[in-house]
Every structure is written in C-alpha cells, then in structure tokens.
Amino acid sequence: MSGRFSGPVKRRIVLGVLVVLSLILITVYFRESGGGALHNIQSAGSTVLRPFEIAATRIAHPFQDLYNYLRGLVNAKSERDRLQAELDRTRKRLIKLQFAAQQNKTLQSSLKYVSGPSFPRDYRPVTTEIISKLPSQFQQRVVIAAGSANGIHEDDPVVTADGLVGKVSKVASHQAQVMLLTDEDTAVSAVDIDTRAEGMVRHGHGPGTTLFLDKVPKSEHVALNNRIVTAGWHQGKLSSIYPKGIPIGIVSSASFPSTDLYASVQITPYVDFSSLDSVVVLVAKKR
Amino acid sequence: MALDGLKAGALLFVAAVIQVSILNSVTVLGGTPDFLLVTLCAVALLRGSIFGAVGGFFAGLVVDTATLDTMGVTALLFTLTGYWIGRYGETTGRRRQYAPVLSVGVVTILYAFAALLVRFMLGQGGSPERVLLDALPPSLLFNLLLALPVYWFCRWVLSLGPAREPVREVRLIE
C-alpha cells in the first residue's frame, strides 16, 4: 500500500474508510430489529468481553470499598449506616402495612374492584451484579451480568432491597442494559401512599438524583416526607410494567405555585444510585 | 510496526475495559475521568494519525459492545479523535512538553460537544446543561491530571525513548 500511495493519501484513505464504516454500523444498527445481525454480533461480543469486565470489577472492588469507606468516615459512616438500616427496615415495614391497609380499604369500599396480580407471586427474582456503566453525563444506564439466557426481557422492572432502580432497556444473551430511574427517558406512574395522589416520576435535566412527581393536581395536598411508590395500574389488557407498591422515594419538597396547574413535588429516591453493586430483575412468570 | 500495533491495541483494550467497568461508575463533583480518551490521545501522539484512527475505531467498538450502546457511535468519535491528535503529533506536537496536556484538554472539550451533537442527532442526547456545564469542568480536570502520567506510561510501554530536543536550526547543504 505504501508503494502505491503516498503518506497523506494513505492517511486519508484510512480515515475515510473508518468513518464510513462507523456510519454504516450506526445506520445498520438503527435500521435493523433487536434480533438483527449486528445486534447478535454485539451480543456475542459483549459475552466475550464479560469475563474481562468482571475481572476488572473484582480487581477494583477493594479500592472501591476503600474509597467508599474513606468517604464514609467523613460523614460519620458507621453511625449513619446503623441508623439508615434501622430506618429502612421500619420504613419498608410501614410502607408495606400502609399500602396493604389502603388497598384493603379500597377493596372494602368497592365490591367491583378487582385486584391485579400481586407483586411477589407473579415475578421471580434474578439477582445479578452490575458490570459496567454508560457515561453518566449522557445516559443513566448500567449493564448487568444477566440476560435473555436468564429469562430477562426488555422492560422487566429492576429493584434493590431499597426500592425501584429502573427497567431493562436492552437485552443480550448474557448481559442486559438497565435504564435507571435517574435517566431522563424514564417515567414511572407513581402514587403517594399517604394522599393517594397519582403522578409520573421523572428525572429533571439537572445533575444529582433528585426526582420529580409530575402532573399532581394542586388539590392533592402532597406533603413533605410522604412516601411515593409505584402505582402499577391495569387497564384492560394493558398494564404498567412496574408492579404496584415498589418504594420509589420520599417527598423532599412540595410547593403549589399559583402560576401552574400542578403541584411541584421533588422526591429523594430510596436507592443510592452512586453505590449500586447488584440488583434484582423481576421476571414475570407469565407473559 | 506489528509489535507496536499489538502494544497499542493492548493498551487501548485494557483502557476500554477499565473505563466501562470501573471509571464510568466513578462520579466526583458530577464529572467522570475518561481514561480511555486520555490513553487514545497518548497513543495517537506517540504513534501518529493512522495508529490513532485505527486504535480509536477499535477502542470505540469495544466500548459500544461492552455497554450495549449504539454500535459505531463511540467508534466514529474516537476515530476522529485519534486521527486529529495523531496529526497534531506528526506535525507540531510530538516534541513539545505540553503537547499531552494541551491535546487532552482540547480533545476533552471537543469530544463533549461532538458526543452531544451525535447523540442529539440520534435522539439519545443528555441535556446540554448537564453535559457541558455540570459534567465537563470536573471531567476536564480529571483528564488533565491523568494526561502526563498516562502519556509517560504509554511511552514506556511503546518503548519510545525520552523525547529528543526539538530542532533549533537548519543547515543548508550545498
């Protein structure tokens, strides 16, 4: 090649070929279905890369633990953890009881009410670890070490013991991409279990993990520290992809601007998205 | 040449795995260090535009595959990055002490704008405010801090000797 082409020409040919190749890849990837050739190649490639990613994660784990420990020392980590664990246990128990009480009250008040499938019965858990993450400034997504081989499908809800994490956005054979609750494209129908006010939980455009409960009428008096859980609606054959009653967060700010139709409600999520190590994918038993 | 290619490929592969497995999860002050971008800059500076472009393309493919992101997006951006920094190295940059820091600084900023533009065109964009105002300044700082150590390490791995003094004068031969 060097004999036939001079240096600058060779450089430009290489650059041109690579750019065209990239554009072809992008175009084909967009145009083909999820089961297309390029998606299958990517799936196979991600399976090949998986051991390297897991190895890197494990090698880095002690350093991450040290980093987390040092960071925690500054904030009186041990005391906070103890109190947080106690608070979490109490909060989860309380949410469960209050939601059950509310559900019971609703069922008693309306004989025609038909309860949807309950969360624990209709799903089986797939516990898996997080092996990589997309650049956080663009998309809030992580890759988990389980995929279609484990029964995971697109849109399956993802949780931790603390609450809702997000949903599966792409699936490969042994890996899946999870769109976090803090991604700008995520929207979850949610309900305030104290006031029964319903709305959509979204993430704002700013940094941080604060969420917003949109479309809540001002007549609903959402107050500070109210608990927000997934609404889990059903309408005919359609249903929310999230089962009802999964904790999302706690109201950290609520205001009722006179210039707006809806209340402005901010939520602090229960899940600490900065230290996610493993998650549980809820795989529906029946599809 | 082939051994150089293997070394550069191994460097970029390891950097890509570290980036997607570890560093993408590290967010300090809203920014994330881009170890892969810094490594690509170093390899391109040391080995030129063709190495930069080819290395960038394959490193980008590794990232797109590992993160199940749209195939070709990171490859396209890294190809252009590697080529551009490689040309800078081939022309004026290679023997200048500040070249690694300067190129990493400029590329970090341009890469953020280019990535935002490409992702906007693909309908995947994050908010410009978040990418450019919140995440870019700390990411730029982290990348600048990484620039020289990574450059020195890459130079050592690629067995390049210490940088020579730049040519100060030209003597005409009759």
Interface residues (C-beta under 8 A of the other chain):
Chain A: K10 R11 V14 L15 L18 V19 L21 S22 L23 I24 L25 I26 V28 Y29 F30 L38 Q42 G45 S46 L49 F52 E53 I54 A56 T57 A60 Q64 I130 I131 S132 K133 L134 P135 S136 Q137 F138 Q139 R141 V143 K170 A172 Q175 A176 Q177 E184 H205 G206 P207 S274
Chain B: V17 I18 V20 S21 I22 N24 S25 T27 G30 G31 T32 D34 S49 I50 A53 V54 F57 G60 L61 V62 D64 T65 A66 T67 L68 D69 T70 M71 G72 V73 A75 L76 T79 L80 Y83 R87 A112 A115 L116 R119 L122 Q124 G125 G126 S127 E129 R130 V131 D134 A135 L136 S139
